[in-house]
Amino acid sequence: MTDPWPWYVSGPLIGLVVPLLLLVGGRQFGVSANLRHLYAVCGFSRNPFFRYDWKREGAWNLVFALGLVLGGFIAVGFLSPGGVTPAISEATRADLARLGVTDTSGLVPRQLVSWPALATWAGFITMVVGGFLVGFGARWAGGCTSGHAISGLANLQLPSLLAVAGFFAGGLLMTHFLLPLVL
């Protein structure tokens, strides 16, 4: 349990969650709708998008989101107390070093994702602007990568195929063109 699971174990397990959730609970897998539900529960907005009968949807998705957060804390705190060091190839380390990112000791580069980095233009653009664009894109696409790539593709939905292609193209665009400009 302390080492990452290989793709041929974790992939099928994730894949089995989709039909199980659909067959047992009549629900589709996704994460981005949880933020909408949480905002609706708090009742902060007068925007009609957030004012709906969230109780009709059920609280299962909020419990799911809480489980993701708690599971992350358990995994980092108990299963890997020494910290997690990602496996990054030497070619990727060299590419990052050419962009000025030299600290690859954690899950994310501290030079881009940390409180001190937020005060820099590169950190602000990657965290704040990038975070806004991810949230906006997930809302515009009608769901996030997990919802479209796992549930939507499993249900053979053409909009999900288009969304996943867009997510992939956006990732390539960011990696090869925008990130070098920002850094």
C-alpha positions as CSV (number, residue, x, y, z in Angstrom):
1,M,0.0,0.0,0.0
2,T,3.0,2.4,0.4
3,D,4.0,2.2,-3.3
4,P,2.0,3.5,-6.2
5,W,-0.2,0.8,-7.8
6,P,0.6,-0.2,-11.4
7,W,-1.8,1.0,-14.1
8,Y,-3.0,-2.5,-14.8
9,V,-4.4,-2.7,-11.2
10,S,-5.6,0.9,-10.6
11,G,-7.0,1.4,-14.1
12,P,-9.4,-1.5,-14.0
13,L,-10.5,-0.7,-10.4
14,I,-11.3,2.9,-11.5
15,G,-13.1,1.5,-14.6
16,L,-15.2,-0.8,-12.4
17,V,-16.4,2.1,-10.3
18,V,-18.3,3.6,-13.2
19,P,-20.7,0.7,-14.0
20,L,-21.0,-0.1,-10.2
21,L,-22.0,3.5,-9.4
22,L,-24.4,3.6,-12.4
23,L,-26.0,0.2,-11.6
24,V,-26.2,0.4,-7.9
25,G,-26.8,4.1,-7.4
26,G,-28.0,5.4,-10.8
27,R,-25.2,8.0,-10.6
28,Q,-22.5,9.2,-13.0
29,F,-18.9,9.6,-11.8
30,G,-17.5,13.1,-11.8
31,V,-15.9,15.6,-9.4
32,S,-16.5,19.2,-10.7
33,A,-20.3,19.1,-9.9
34,N,-19.3,18.7,-6.2
35,L,-18.2,22.3,-6.1
36,R,-21.5,23.5,-7.4
37,H,-23.3,21.4,-4.8
38,L,-21.1,22.7,-2.0
39,Y,-21.7,26.2,-3.1
40,A,-25.5,25.6,-3.2
41,V,-25.5,24.0,0.2
42,C,-23.8,27.1,1.7
43,G,-26.4,29.3,-0.1
44,F,-24.0,32.3,-0.7
45,S,-25.1,33.2,-4.2
46,R,-28.2,34.7,-5.7
47,N,-27.2,33.4,-9.1
48,P,-29.8,30.9,-10.3
49,F,-27.1,28.4,-11.3
50,F,-26.3,27.9,-7.6
51,R,-29.9,28.1,-6.4
52,Y,-31.5,24.7,-7.0
53,D,-32.7,21.7,-5.0
54,W,-29.4,20.2,-4.2
55,K,-31.0,17.8,-1.8
56,R,-32.8,16.1,-4.7
57,E,-29.3,15.2,-6.1
58,G,-28.4,13.6,-2.8
59,A,-25.4,14.1,-0.6
60,W,-23.5,11.2,-2.0
61,N,-21.3,13.4,-4.1
62,L,-20.4,15.6,-1.2
63,V,-19.4,12.5,0.8
64,F,-17.4,11.4,-2.2
65,A,-15.5,14.7,-2.3
66,L,-14.9,14.6,1.4
67,G,-13.6,11.0,0.9
68,L,-11.1,12.3,-1.7
69,V,-9.7,14.9,0.7
70,L,-9.6,12.5,3.7
71,G,-8.1,9.7,1.5
72,G,-5.3,12.1,0.4
73,F,-4.5,13.0,4.0
74,I,-4.5,9.4,5.0
75,A,-2.3,8.3,2.1
76,V,0.2,11.0,2.7
77,G,0.1,11.0,6.5
78,F,0.0,7.3,7.2
79,L,0.9,5.3,4.2
80,S,3.8,7.4,3.0
81,P,5.0,9.3,6.0
82,G,8.4,10.0,4.4
83,G,6.7,12.1,1.7
84,V,6.0,11.2,-1.9
85,T,8.7,11.5,-4.5
86,P,7.3,11.3,-8.0
87,A,9.1,9.3,-10.6
88,I,10.3,11.9,-13.2
89,S,12.5,10.9,-16.1
90,E,15.8,12.6,-16.6
91,A,14.6,14.0,-19.9
92,T,11.7,15.7,-18.2
93,R,14.0,17.0,-15.4
94,A,16.3,18.4,-18.1
95,D,13.3,20.1,-19.9
96,L,12.2,21.6,-16.7
97,A,15.7,22.8,-15.8
98,R,15.8,24.6,-19.2
99,L,12.6,26.4,-18.2
100,G,14.2,27.4,-14.8
101,V,12.3,24.8,-12.7
102,T,15.0,22.9,-10.7
103,D,13.2,21.7,-7.6
104,T,11.4,18.5,-8.6
105,S,11.6,16.9,-5.1
106,G,7.8,17.1,-4.3
107,L,4.6,16.4,-6.1
108,V,4.6,19.8,-7.7
109,P,7.5,22.2,-8.4
110,R,7.7,24.6,-5.4
111,Q,9.0,27.3,-7.7
112,L,5.6,27.4,-9.4
113,V,3.2,26.1,-6.7
114,S,3.8,27.6,-3.2
115,W,2.9,30.7,-1.2
116,P,6.1,32.5,-2.1
117,A,5.6,31.6,-5.8
118,L,2.2,33.2,-5.8
119,A,3.8,36.6,-5.4
120,T,5.6,36.1,-8.8
121,W,4.1,36.6,-12.2
122,A,4.8,33.0,-13.2
123,G,3.3,31.6,-10.0
124,F,0.2,33.9,-10.3
125,I,-0.4,33.0,-13.9
126,T,0.0,29.2,-13.3
127,M,-2.0,29.1,-10.1
128,V,-4.7,31.8,-10.3
129,V,-5.2,32.3,-14.0
130,G,-4.6,28.6,-14.7
131,G,-7.0,27.6,-11.9
132,F,-9.7,29.9,-13.2
133,L,-9.3,28.5,-16.8
134,V,-9.5,25.0,-15.5
135,G,-12.7,25.8,-13.6
136,F,-14.2,27.7,-16.4
137,G,-13.3,25.0,-18.9
138,A,-14.8,22.3,-16.8
139,R,-18.0,24.3,-16.4
140,W,-18.1,25.1,-20.1
141,A,-17.4,21.5,-21.1
142,G,-20.2,20.3,-18.8
143,G,-17.8,18.4,-16.5
144,C,-14.2,17.8,-15.6
145,T,-11.7,15.4,-17.0
146,S,-12.7,12.6,-14.7
147,G,-16.3,12.9,-15.5
148,H,-15.8,13.0,-19.3
149,A,-12.9,10.7,-19.6
150,I,-14.1,8.0,-17.2
151,S,-17.9,8.2,-17.3
152,G,-18.6,9.9,-20.6
153,L,-16.3,7.8,-22.7
154,A,-17.6,4.7,-21.0
155,N,-21.1,5.7,-21.9
156,L,-19.9,6.4,-25.5
157,Q,-21.0,10.0,-25.4
158,L,-19.7,12.1,-28.3
159,P,-19.6,15.4,-26.3
160,S,-17.3,13.6,-23.8
161,L,-15.0,12.5,-26.6
162,L,-14.8,16.1,-27.9
163,A,-14.2,17.4,-24.3
164,V,-11.4,14.8,-23.7
165,A,-9.8,15.8,-27.0
166,G,-10.0,19.4,-26.0
167,F,-8.5,18.7,-22.6
168,F,-5.6,16.8,-24.2
169,A,-5.0,19.5,-26.8
170,G,-5.1,22.2,-24.1
171,G,-2.5,20.2,-22.1
172,L,-0.2,20.0,-25.1
173,L,-0.7,23.7,-25.9
174,M,0.2,24.6,-22.3
175,T,3.1,22.3,-22.0
176,H,4.8,23.1,-25.3
177,F,3.9,26.7,-26.0
178,L,2.4,28.6,-23.1
179,L,4.5,27.4,-20.1
180,P,7.8,28.3,-21.8
181,L,6.4,31.8,-22.4
182,V,5.3,32.2,-18.8
183,L,8.5,30.9,-17.3
